[in-house]
Amino acid sequence: MLLREIIRKNDKFQRLGAIVAKLSHGERGSVTGLSGSLKAAVFSVLQEEMGRLLLFVASGRRSAETVRDDAQHILAPASVAFHVGNSQNTEPSSASVSILHALVSGKLSFVVTHPLVLLEMLPQRETLRGETVWIKTGSEYSFDHLLQSLNRLGFEKKDFVEGVGDY
């Protein structure tokens, strides 16, 4: 894509190579001074160069949504997620859990969020794996085993599903 070549070859983006090298060696790195859609473009190229998950922390929710939208035009839309967070900060929201599952399964390459989300309490990776029931389309499962799993995980049987945790 022309945009990637421009970013890779432009003298103004030479720092990108240095940041890739830093991150490759386990060091932290940051990019500042970018505006508009250029943020998503540069970070999309950075993600491709690194070949691993990148976390983009925008200054606020609106900015994060814009970066997410721009990144989805550059990268595969399903590989980009916007971590909204839980405003009550009590337990992870269903959206947060969905993103965590996508991260654990390696389906995401670019996550966009804002600073308030970084304060949210998240479960440990091992806890998430141990408390997950994986169901694959076209596969057959024991109904009794599924009910046991739901009960073990604290789900409640109801006549009508009204919210998270009901079945």
N, C-alpha and C positions, 0 to 999 in steps of 0.2 A: 504494500500500500504506500502511496506517495507520502502521506503524512509521516509514517514511520521512518522513511528514508530521510525526509527533511530533518526530523528531530535527531536522528542518529548522526547525520553528517554536518549539521549546523554548528559552527564554533560556539555559539551561545549555549549549547547543550553538552559541551565537553564534560561538565561536572557529572553528567549522568553516568558516564563510564566509571568515574571515581566512586560514585555512590554504589553502583553495581558491585564493584570490587570490594568495597567496605562490607556490604551486606553479605556477599559471598563468604567472607571470612568471619561471619557471626557478629560483626560490629553493628552498631546502630547508625542510621543515616536519616537525613531529612532533606527535603527540597522546599525552598521558600521562594516567594516573589513571583509565582505564577498566577495568572488570573484567567477567568472565564473557562472556556472549554479546553484551554491549553493544559489545565491541571489534569484532567482525565486523559488527555492525549499522551502527556509525558509519563504519567503513572501506568498507563496501559502498555507503553513501550517498555518501561522499566519491568513490569510484571512479565512480559514475554522474554525479556533478556534474562531475568532471574529464573523463570520457569517454576516459580513457587508462589504461594499465597502472599498477597500484600494487603495490609490494613491501611486505609486512608482515613485519617481523622480530620474532618472538616471543622471549620470554626463554629458552625451551628447546624441545626437540622435542615434549614432551607438550602444552605450551601452543599450539605451532604447529598440531598436529593438531586441537586443539579449535577454534581459530579457523578452520581450513580447513573443518571439518565444519559449523560455524555459517554460514560464508560461502556454502557450497554450498546451504544451505537458502534463502538470500536471493537470491543471484545464480544464473545458469544454472550448474549443476554442472560442465559442461565448460569453463567460463571461469575456473574456480578450480583452482589447482594447488598441491600441497605439494612443495617442493623439499627432498628428504631429504638429498641430498649423498652423498658417498663417504667412509666412515669411514677408509679407507686413504689417502685424499688423494693417490693416484698419478695416475690418469686419471679423467676424468668417467665416472660410472656410466651405464648405459643409461637409467635414469630421468632423470638430469640432461640427457642428450642429447635425450630426448623432450621435456622442458620447453623446452630451447633451440629445438628445431624448432617447437614451438607458439608460442613467443615471436616467432621470425622470421616465421612465417606469420600472426601477428596473431590467433591463436585464443584467447589468454589475456587476461584483464583484471585478474586478482588472483592474485598469487603469494605464498604464505606459506612462511616458512622460519625457521631459527634461526641464531644467530651463528656456529656452527662451519662452516656451509655457506659463509659469506662468505669463508672462508679457502681454499676449493677453487679450484684452477686451472681456468679455462674457456677454450675456444678462442675466437679472435676471430670475429666475425660473418662476415667474408669467408672465413675458413678453413672455417667450418661450412657455408656455402653451397657452396663449391667441393668439399667432400668429402661431398656429399649426393647420393644417387640417389633422385629422386622417382618414385614409381610410383603411377599413378592407376587405381582400379578401372574396369574396362571398356575400358581403353586397350590397344593392342597395342605391344609393344616387341621389338626384335631381341634374341634370346637371346644371340648372340655379343657384342653391345654391352654387355648386362648383365653377362656374365662378365668382359669387359674392365674394366668399371667396378669390379666387386668386387675383381679382382686389383690394379688400380691403387690401390685404397683399403686394400690390405694384408690382405684377407680370404683365408682359406686353404680350399681345396677338401678336403673330408673325406668319407669314406664315411658317417659319422654326425655330425650337428651336435651338438656337445657344449657349446658356449658361444658367447659374443660373439666375432665375427670368423671364425666357421666358416660354410661354405656347402656 
